[in-house]
Amino acid sequence: MSLPPCPECHSEYVYQDQANLVCPECGNEWNPNDTSDDRLFVKDVNGHILSQGDKVTFIKDLKVKGSSKVLKIGAKATIRSINDGKDHQLDCKLDGGGEMMVTAKYVKKQ
């Protein structure tokens, strides 16, 4: 019996847990018989749909909460995951080396 790869990270190491399939690498859990597409769609400032792995650029200077650091306009980042948070939808890895939660309306897709 062959199980389909993970729809999130495309890992082949998927196992079955009752009616659901589970990916041990990213922790994604889904029902293979569920045909509804309830994935979260987040759009950038120009209306492009963002997804995991996309590269984005900041469209304005952003102050970092609790710090004197400022993320400058034009700074680049890679989206690690997309969340349904009201404040910060994107979990990004900055090209400078840090990680940051960012609001989608302040970035544009490269």
C-alpha angles and dihedrals in degrees: 000000000000121000122209118252121260111280091216106047100007092234116163093210096092124146134191122246109185105298095345134076119225131202112212093198101057100013094239115156123192143159110243091206093056108099098181115110104221096158117140117254118204122182130206125227091280095049098256115144111245124214138179112291096025118135115232137187126214114244097201141017110278126199115223112232114245093012141078089231120117125200105221127225110269095029111145131225141169121231111240097179142346120234132190093233117140095223105035121020100171129067102201138183110218119222088234090065108264135104124234142173109231137185112243095227090069097057138065128205116252 
